[in-house]
Amino acid sequence: MDITEFIARSIGHWRSQRSVHHLAFGHFEAVQSEIEIVSLRPEDSSVLDLCQTHSIDPQTVSSPFRMTWEGQSDWDETEVLAGSCILVPVPDPQTPNRGQLIRDQGYAETMAAVGDYRITEDNAFILVTAYDRAAAEEKIWFINPNLRCRVSCIKTSAGTGVVTASFSTEIRQET
Amino acid sequence: MDITEFIARSIGHWRSQRSVHHLAFGHFEAVQSEIEIVSLRPEDSSVLDLCQTHSIDPQTVSSPFRMTWEGQSDWDETEVLAGSCILVPVPDPQTPNRGQLIRDQGYAETMAAVGDYRITEDNAFILVTAYDRAAAEEKIWFINPNLRCRVSCIKTSAGTGVVTASFSTEIRQET
């Protein structure tokens, strides 16, 4: 599977159940949300802007998309978690199952970021993103066309300490 | 990584946080438990008995072990979930990263089962077990020597419907 096929399978409206394990304290957090993944044309102005910011040739990008989410955590049921961001894959021309994923700041708590992705022989998409003081590793795979799983680990960049690990099951909704 | 190394890394005492997603209803269940994984000698009588039941030559088994667990779910805090079983890997002589995993009935709710495992290039252990009316797929991998992740999906054997998906983070405890 290449990035184009992976993203084509991801386009749609998903209902997500996410469990966050706060490892140091053994705490559980439950988040329920709706996720919308929409493909963008490479010539969309938001994609061209992002390419310019990162000095990327727009000809080299593949399957850009927008992700929008809205949800609620059982830690604070009065707060709505909502946001949106634009994601632009830039496949490595030498090794087509690897590349970079550029993300804009979007709105809400998203940080602008550049991550490195690869797609394994098992068709799992793995994304590693380094931040100033932390690193995130995310693994996404399909159980069937209508069910995606996602595991994310956040580590402090100083060491190997993993702070939180989360698991999402995402079920495709009829649109 | 081969099965011997995978099991050597798994031996020990682990504190587990498990989130179960009951997908049809969007329900979350949180389970906290302690897991003990102890290696057994191939000539241990419980291993030899299990080999005999399944007509397996005891010379072909590799790294048998016992797993014992005790925990509590937030769905019924008065009930203690506890059990133990013996697990015997039988590597495929042709393809050493694949094989069968034989499990005895143990005590508590465990069912005797024979599953097919493989270890991926990413060092994930994947186990597929078919039951009478369901199939389970389990994926276990190490984030670091002291943190294991485990994702399990239970499907009805009739179709592709996934009933529950669960995620465990297992942290090694000092012994």
Interface residues (C-beta under 8 A of the other chain):
Chain A: R15 Q17 S19 H21 L23 G26 F28 A30 Q32 D74 T120 E121 D122 A124 I126 I143 N144 L147 C149 V151 C153 T160 V162 A165 F167 T169 I171
Chain B: R15 Q17 S19 H21 L23 G26 F28 A30 Q32 D74 T120 E121 D122 A124 I126 I143 N144 L147 C149 V151 C153 T160 V162 A165 F167 T169 I171
